Amino acid sequence: MELLKKYATRKYLMYGSIAGGILAVIMLIIYLTVGQGLDSLSGLSSALSSFRSLCVLYYIDFVILVILVGGYAFRIGYLKDASFMGKLLLGCNGAALLMGLFCFSAIRAVHALASGDFTAAMAYSGSMDNKGIMLVIMVLAQIAAAGISIYILFVKRNEQVEAEEAMKDLSEGAKAAGESVSKASAAAQDHALKLSEKCKAYYKTEKGRRNTIIGGIAAAVVIVCIAGFSIYQSVKKTPIDLTSACTVTFEGVSGEGTADINCNPDYDHTNEDIRMFMSDVTYKVEKDGELKNGDDAFLKAEYSQATADSCKVKVENPEKKVKVEGLEIVYKTFAEIPKASSDKFEAAAKAALEAYIKDRSTSFFSSTKVTVEHVALIGVYYEYRSYDHTGTAHYVYRTKVTEDSKYSTEKNTDYYDVKITGISSAKETDLSEESDMINVDSIYLYEDEKTDAMALEKFKQYKTNLETIKEQAEKTVFKDERKSK
């Protein structure tokens, strides 16, 4: 404790404040000039070297501030030093130390970057906001403390020396002058009071005490406001709305729809922390690839909460509900086809088959007369093709025809597959006679004795994705007959 009393004197502490002020001025000069000449490699190298020097000076200055604040606190708290200047210097150095604490992690990041340790620099990158302002406040507070110390140590001390010399001269003059010694002594004392105790005498007056208290309160309020604002700036989070500015459109077919997401959140693109956070944000829509019209889909922003915290970002509206619409309607099953359309298919298929047979018999090259004795529908099937999202309806018919030629008369049982293709909601199904959406294929059975089951088995042979709508096959065996003329 005696050692602390020996070295924690006003004089030593003021010398420390002056040293800290000198370091602060050097740091301020480096901070203001370090960005010049970055258009060349030598300039970049010089800037990195200046950054390293700034960090070293900061660490030294920080240690000096800790010692000064501890010393003034010891004098005021333990030694009961009630001097106004001591409290003022404690306030200035305390404010500088507080700003230095806020800047500590940022200085570590700068030092790591200047030393080439990019991993460590990234780890501290989330603490860079407003640290330049805090560093300037720290420097200004130290310069103020140094200015006060210089005034007390040198200007005020010279005034006291001048007063003492004036008193000595007046005392010697009094001895020589005899009767005028009392008047000269009084004048010297009055002059000394004006010079050496001017501030003290002013403080003892009611007006002086009032103005000093007001000035001290004002200075304390300013320091508290600056410190509070700096603390608020260091801990406050910037709100970012992630989904309100997003638009979602849907593509594909209902039941297999996909989402096209376009998001442009509004944020400060010059803020490196926010830009780093936003570069990590991705968006997705639930059940993408399985969407159908009328669904309530949820757009979700995916992000790292740890990154948001380190970048001081407050996330708002991380998800948004959107209505699925605009997808093409496809008919994966026959039942999904509007009944007003599907009811017309059977009649159109039968008409197309009869026209096909008639066309065959009236061909220019044909000498055979074909008479249709009977047409029976034995099966209806539906086939959906996922690659083009269209459907095909199959109508399987059994026909009995008589073919009369110049040489013979034949009575045959034939089977046909009448296909209605390209069924979708994107276009209307053309069922006219000239339509290329209706095609007739023969189902060839070369046996003389035929059954509906044989024809249906042959029809299904190479079709794997077939929906059976109805089957009404007879068990009768049909025999072909031929008579020569």
KAKA-V33620 format. One record per residue. N is the residue number from 0. RES is the residue in three letters. PHI is phi as a letter, one per 40 degrees, with the letter a starting at -180 (NA if undefined). D_LAST is the distance of its C-alpha to the last C-alpha in Angstrom with 2 decimals. Layout:
<<N | RES | PHI | D_LAST> <N | RES | PHI | D_LAST>>
This chain:
<<0 | MET | NA | 142.93> <1 | GLU | c | 146.05> <2 | LEU | c | 143.91> <3 | LEU | c | 141.68> <4 | LYS | c | 144.78> <5 | LYS | c | 146.02> <6 | TYR | b | 142.90> <7 | ALA | c | 141.29> <8 | THR | c | 143.90> <9 | ARG | d | 143.28> <10 | LYS | c | 144.14> <11 | TYR | c | 141.67> <12 | LEU | c | 138.89> <13 | MET | c | 139.46> <14 | TYR | c | 139.37> <15 | GLY | c | 136.04> <16 | SER | c | 134.77> <17 | ILE | c | 135.83> <18 | ALA | c | 134.02> <19 | GLY | c | 130.89> <20 | GLY | c | 131.17> <21 | ILE | c | 131.42> <22 | LEU | c | 128.29> <23 | ALA | c | 126.55> <24 | VAL | c | 127.44> <25 | ILE | c | 126.10> <26 | MET | c | 122.84> <27 | LEU | c | 122.52> <28 | ILE | c | 122.98> <29 | ILE | c | 120.35> <30 | TYR | c | 117.93> <31 | LEU | c | 118.31> <32 | THR | b | 118.06> <33 | VAL | c | 115.54> <34 | GLY | c | 112.54> <35 | GLN | c | 113.89> <36 | GLY | g | 112.63> <37 | LEU | c | 109.28> <38 | ASP | c | 107.57> <39 | SER | a | 108.58> <40 | LEU | c | 108.49> <41 | SER | c | 112.28> <42 | GLY | c | 112.39> <43 | LEU | c | 109.86> <44 | SER | c | 111.89> <45 | SER | c | 115.04> <46 | ALA | c | 113.39> <47 | LEU | c | 112.33> <48 | SER | c | 115.87> <49 | SER | c | 117.29> <50 | PHE | c | 115.01> <51 | ARG | c | 116.28> <52 | SER | c | 119.88> <53 | LEU | d | 119.25> <54 | CYS | c | 117.95> <55 | VAL | c | 120.97> <56 | LEU | c | 123.39> <57 | TYR | c | 121.61> <58 | TYR | c | 122.04> <59 | ILE | c | 125.75> <60 | ASP | c | 126.25> <61 | PHE | c | 124.49> <62 | VAL | c | 126.91> <63 | ILE | c | 129.87> <64 | LEU | c | 128.64> <65 | VAL | d | 128.33> <66 | ILE | c | 131.92> <67 | LEU | c | 133.26> <68 | VAL | c | 131.65> <69 | GLY | c | 132.88> <70 | GLY | c | 136.38> <71 | TYR | c | 136.70> <72 | ALA | c | 135.33> <73 | PHE | c | 137.96> <74 | ARG | c | 140.76> <75 | ILE | c | 139.77> <76 | GLY | c | 138.78> <77 | TYR | c | 141.28> <78 | LEU | c | 144.18> <79 | LYS | f | 144.00> <80 | ASP | c | 144.02> <81 | ALA | c | 143.85> <82 | SER | c | 144.02> <83 | PHE | c | 141.68> <84 | MET | c | 140.82> <85 | GLY | c | 139.79> <86 | LYS | c | 137.36> <87 | LEU | c | 136.02> <88 | LEU | c | 135.42> <89 | LEU | c | 133.70> <90 | GLY | c | 131.39> <91 | CYS | c | 130.52> <92 | ASN | c | 129.92> <93 | GLY | c | 128.05> <94 | ALA | c | 125.68> <95 | ALA | c | 125.14> <96 | LEU | c | 124.43> <97 | LEU | c | 121.93> <98 | MET | c | 120.04> <99 | GLY | c | 120.23> <100 | LEU | c | 118.60> <101 | PHE | c | 115.68> <102 | CYS | c | 115.31> <103 | PHE | d | 115.50> <104 | SER | c | 111.78> <105 | ALA | c | 111.00> <106 | ILE | c | 113.69> <107 | ARG | c | 112.18> <108 | ALA | c | 108.78> <109 | VAL | c | 110.40> <110 | HIS | c | 112.35> <111 | ALA | c | 109.22> <112 | LEU | c | 107.34> <113 | ALA | c | 110.25> <114 | SER | c | 110.44> <115 | GLY | g | 106.72> <116 | ASP | c | 105.82> <117 | PHE | c | 102.74> <118 | THR | c | 101.61> <119 | ALA | c | 104.92> <120 | ALA | c | 104.88> <121 | MET | c | 101.48> <122 | ALA | c | 102.80> <123 | TYR | b | 105.63> <124 | SER | c | 103.68> <125 | GLY | c | 103.19> <126 | SER | b | 106.95> <127 | MET | c | 107.53> <128 | ASP | c | 107.44> <129 | ASN | g | 110.77> <130 | LYS | c | 112.65> <131 | GLY | c | 113.96> <132 | ILE | c | 115.67> <133 | MET | c | 117.17> <134 | LEU | c | 118.48> <135 | VAL | c | 120.19> <136 | ILE | c | 121.74> <137 | MET | d | 122.99> <138 | VAL | c | 124.58> <139 | LEU | c | 126.19> <140 | ALA | c | 127.66> <141 | GLN | c | 129.21> <142 | ILE | c | 130.59> <143 | ALA | c | 132.18> <144 | ALA | c | 133.73> <145 | ALA | c | 135.01> <146 | GLY | c | 136.54> <147 | ILE | c | 138.34> <148 | SER | c | 139.62> <149 | ILE | c | 140.91> <150 | TYR | c | 142.72> <151 | ILE | c | 144.38> <152 | LEU | c | 145.28> <153 | PHE | b | 146.55> <154 | VAL | c | 147.13> <155 | LYS | c | 148.67> <156 | ARG | c | 150.58> <157 | ASN | c | 152.16> <158 | GLU | c | 153.25> <159 | GLN | c | 155.00> <160 | VAL | c | 156.71> <161 | GLU | c | 157.92> <162 | ALA | c | 159.31> <163 | GLU | c | 161.13> <164 | GLU | c | 162.64> <165 | ALA | c | 163.76> <166 | MET | c | 165.49> <167 | LYS | c | 167.24> <168 | ASP | c | 168.50> <169 | LEU | c | 169.70> <170 | SER | c | 171.50> <171 | GLU | c | 173.36> <172 | GLY | c | 174.22> <173 | ALA | c | 175.60> <174 | LYS | c | 177.97> <175 | ALA | c | 179.22> <176 | ALA | c | 179.32> <177 | GLY | g | 181.05> <178 | GLU | c | 180.92> <179 | SER | c | 177.38> <180 | VAL | c | 175.75> <181 | SER | c | 174.67> <182 | LYS | c | 173.06> <183 | ALA | c | 171.28> <184 | SER | c | 170.08> <185 | ALA | c | 168.70> <186 | ALA | c | 166.96> <187 | ALA | c | 165.48> <188 | GLN | c | 164.24> <189 | ASP | c | 162.72> <190 | HIS | c | 161.06> <191 | ALA | c | 159.75> <192 | LEU | c | 158.37> <193 | LYS | c | 156.54> <194 | LEU | c | 155.10> <195 | SER | c | 154.38> <196 | GLU | b | 153.63> <197 | LYS | c | 152.09> <198 | CYS | c | 148.73> <199 | LYS | c | 150.34> <200 | ALA | c | 152.77> <201 | TYR | c | 149.98> <202 | TYR | c | 147.91> <203 | LYS | c | 150.86> <204 | THR | c | 151.03> <205 | GLU | c | 148.99> <206 | LYS | c | 147.10> <207 | GLY | c | 146.50> <208 | ARG | c | 145.18> <209 | ARG | c | 142.94> <210 | ASN | c | 141.54> <211 | THR | c | 141.12> <212 | ILE | c | 139.27> <213 | ILE | c | 137.08> <214 | GLY | c | 136.37> <215 | GLY | c | 135.60> <216 | ILE | c | 133.28> <217 | ALA | c | 131.53> <218 | ALA | c | 131.11> <219 | ALA | c | 129.83> <220 | VAL | c | 127.37> <221 | VAL | c | 126.10> <222 | ILE | c | 125.71> <223 | VAL | c | 123.98> <224 | CYS | c | 121.64> <225 | ILE | c | 120.78> <226 | ALA | c | 120.27> <227 | GLY | c | 118.25> <228 | PHE | c | 116.06> <229 | SER | c | 115.53> <230 | ILE | c | 114.64> <231 | TYR | c | 112.26> <232 | GLN | c | 110.60> <233 | SER | c | 110.25> <234 | VAL | b | 108.60> <235 | LYS | c | 106.70> <236 | LYS | b | 102.92> <237 | THR | c | 100.86> <238 | PRO | c | 98.10> <239 | ILE | b | 94.62> <240 | ASP | c | 91.67> <241 | LEU | c | 88.64> <242 | THR | b | 85.72> <243 | SER | c | 86.74> <244 | ALA | c | 85.99> <245 | CYS | c | 82.59> <246 | THR | b | 79.29> <247 | VAL | b | 76.00> <248 | THR | b | 72.56> <249 | PHE | b | 69.27> <250 | GLU | b | 66.14> <251 | GLY | g | 62.67> <252 | VAL | b | 60.65> <253 | SER | c | 61.95> <254 | GLY | h | 62.29> <255 | GLU | b | 62.64> <256 | GLY | c | 65.22> <257 | THR | b | 68.00> <258 | ALA | b | 71.43> <259 | ASP | b | 73.04> <260 | ILE | b | 76.82> <261 | ASN | b | 79.40> <262 | CYS | b | 83.02> <263 | ASN | b | 86.18> <264 | PRO | c | 89.11> <265 | ASP | c | 92.37> <266 | TYR | a | 95.11> <267 | ASP | c | 97.89> <268 | HIS | c | 96.21> <269 | THR | c | 99.65> <270 | ASN | c | 100.49> <271 | GLU | c | 99.68> <272 | ASP | c | 99.60> <273 | ILE | c | 97.08> <274 | ARG | c | 94.95> <275 | MET | c | 94.93> <276 | PHE | c | 93.87> <277 | MET | c | 91.10> <278 | SER | c | 89.69> <279 | ASP | c | 88.94> <280 | VAL | c | 87.18> <281 | THR | b | 83.39> <282 | TYR | b | 81.06> <283 | LYS | a | 77.97> <284 | VAL | b | 75.85> <285 | GLU | c | 74.97> <286 | LYS | f | 71.29> <287 | ASP | c | 70.54> <288 | GLY | g | 66.83> <289 | GLU | b | 66.02> <290 | LEU | c | 67.23> <291 | LYS | b | 65.40> <292 | ASN | d | 66.24> <293 | GLY | g | 68.99> <294 | ASP | c | 70.60> <295 | ASP | c | 74.37> <296 | ALA | c | 74.83> <297 | PHE | b | 78.23> <298 | LEU | c | 79.46> <299 | LYS | b | 82.06> <300 | ALA | c | 84.59> <301 | GLU | b | 85.24> <302 | TYR | a | 88.73> <303 | SER | c | 91.56> <304 | GLN | c | 94.25> <305 | ALA | c | 96.70> <306 | THR | c | 96.11> <307 | ALA | c | 96.51> <308 | ASP | c | 99.84> <309 | SER | c | 101.14> <310 | CYS | c | 100.20> <311 | LYS | f | 101.72> <312 | VAL | b | 98.54> <313 | LYS | b | 97.88> <314 | VAL | c | 94.13> <315 | GLU | b | 92.99> <316 | ASN | f | 89.51> <317 | PRO | c | 87.83> <318 | GLU | a | 84.60> <319 | LYS | a | 82.76> <320 | LYS | c | 80.00> <321 | VAL | b | 77.15> <322 | LYS | c | 74.13> <323 | VAL | c | 70.73> <324 | GLU | a | 68.73> <325 | GLY | g | 66.46> <326 | LEU | c | 63.94> <327 | GLU | c | 60.26> <328 | ILE | c | 58.39> <329 | VAL | b | 55.32> <330 | TYR | b | 52.77> <331 | LYS | c | 52.78> <332 | THR | b | 50.99> <333 | PHE | c | 48.47> <334 | ALA | c | 51.12> <335 | GLU | c | 53.40> <336 | ILE | c | 51.03> <337 | PRO | d | 52.31> <338 | LYS | d | 50.32> <339 | ALA | c | 50.06> <340 | SER | c | 47.98> <341 | SER | c | 45.98> <342 | ASP | c | 44.88> <343 | LYS | c | 42.95> <344 | PHE | c | 41.08> <345 | GLU | c | 38.36> <346 | ALA | c | 37.37> <347 | ALA | c | 37.42> <348 | ALA | c | 35.28> <349 | LYS | c | 32.58> <350 | ALA | c | 32.66> <351 | ALA | c | 32.41> <352 | LEU | c | 29.36> <353 | GLU | c | 27.49> <354 | ALA | c | 28.56> <355 | TYR | c | 27.42> <356 | ILE | c | 23.84> <357 | LYS | c | 23.80> <358 | ASP | c | 25.22> <359 | ARG | c | 22.51> <360 | SER | c | 19.73> <361 | THR | b | 21.78> <362 | SER | c | 22.69> <363 | PHE | c | 23.01> <364 | PHE | c | 21.17> <365 | SER | c | 18.19> <366 | SER | b | 14.98> <367 | THR | b | 13.65> <368 | LYS | c | 14.61> <369 | VAL | b | 16.51> <370 | THR | b | 17.81> <371 | VAL | c | 20.74> <372 | GLU | c | 20.82> <373 | HIS | a | 24.07> <374 | VAL | b | 26.83> <375 | ALA | b | 29.56> <376 | LEU | c | 32.71> <377 | ILE | b | 33.52> <378 | GLY | a | 36.46> <379 | VAL | b | 39.12> <380 | TYR | b | 41.31> <381 | TYR | b | 44.11> <382 | GLU | b | 45.41> <383 | TYR | b | 48.82> <384 | ARG | b | 49.70> <385 | SER | c | 53.45> <386 | TYR | c | 53.64> <387 | ASP | b | 52.71> <388 | HIS | f | 53.33> <389 | THR | b | 49.96> <390 | GLY | b | 47.38> <391 | THR | b | 43.59> <392 | ALA | c | 41.74> <393 | HIS | b | 38.39> <394 | TYR | b | 35.90> <395 | VAL | c | 33.10> <396 | TYR | b | 30.02> <397 | ARG | b | 26.98> <398 | THR | b | 23.95> <399 | LYS | b | 20.74> <400 | VAL | b | 18.05> <401 | THR | b | 14.47> <402 | GLU | b | 12.81> <403 | ASP | b | 10.03> <404 | SER | b | 9.07> <405 | LYS | c | 7.57> <406 | TYR | b | 5.36> <407 | SER | a | 5.20> <408 | THR | b | 7.52> <409 | GLU | b | 10.81> <410 | LYS | b | 13.98> <411 | ASN | b | 16.92> <412 | THR | b | 20.66> <413 | ASP | b | 22.67> <414 | TYR | b | 26.45> <415 | TYR | b | 28.68> <416 | ASP | b | 32.40> <417 | VAL | c | 33.83> <418 | LYS | b | 37.31> <419 | ILE | b | 40.21> <420 | THR | b | 42.74> <421 | GLY | g | 46.37> <422 | ILE | c | 47.62> <423 | SER | a | 51.43> <424 | SER | c | 54.36> <425 | ALA | c | 55.13> <426 | LYS | a | 52.40> <427 | GLU | c | 50.20> <428 | THR | c | 46.59> <429 | ASP | c | 44.36> <430 | LEU | b | 41.41> <431 | SER | c | 40.25> <432 | GLU | c | 36.77> <433 | GLU | c | 38.31> <434 | SER | c | 40.11> <435 | ASP | c | 39.95> <436 | MET | c | 41.15> <437 | ILE | b | 37.71> <438 | ASN | b | 35.10> <439 | VAL | b | 31.71> <440 | ASP | b | 30.80> <441 | SER | c | 27.71> <442 | ILE | b | 28.54> <443 | TYR | c | 26.21> <444 | LEU | b | 25.36> <445 | TYR | c | 23.18> <446 | GLU | c | 23.05> <447 | ASP | c | 20.09> <448 | GLU | b | 22.75> <449 | LYS | b | 24.93> <450 | THR | b | 28.06> <451 | ASP | c | 30.20> <452 | ALA | c | 33.03> <453 | MET | c | 31.11> <454 | ALA | c | 30.34> <455 | LEU | c | 33.98> <456 | GLU | c | 35.34> <457 | LYS | c | 33.36> <458 | PHE | c | 34.60> <459 | LYS | c | 38.20> <460 | GLN | d | 38.19> <461 | TYR | b | 40.29> <462 | LYS | b | 42.01> <463 | THR | b | 45.55> <464 | ASN | b | 47.14> <465 | LEU | b | 44.76> <466 | GLU | b | 45.99> <467 | THR | c | 43.81> <468 | ILE | c | 44.00> <469 | LYS | a | 41.62> <470 | GLU | b | 38.79> <471 | GLN | a | 36.63> <472 | ALA | c | 34.04> <473 | GLU | c | 32.22> <474 | LYS | c | 32.12> <475 | THR | c | 28.59> <476 | VAL | c | 26.11> <477 | PHE | b | 22.90> <478 | LYS | b | 19.73> <479 | ASP | c | 16.69> <480 | GLU | b | 13.30> <481 | ARG | b | 9.91> <482 | LYS | b | 6.59> <483 | SER | c | 3.81> <484 | LYS | b | 0.00>>
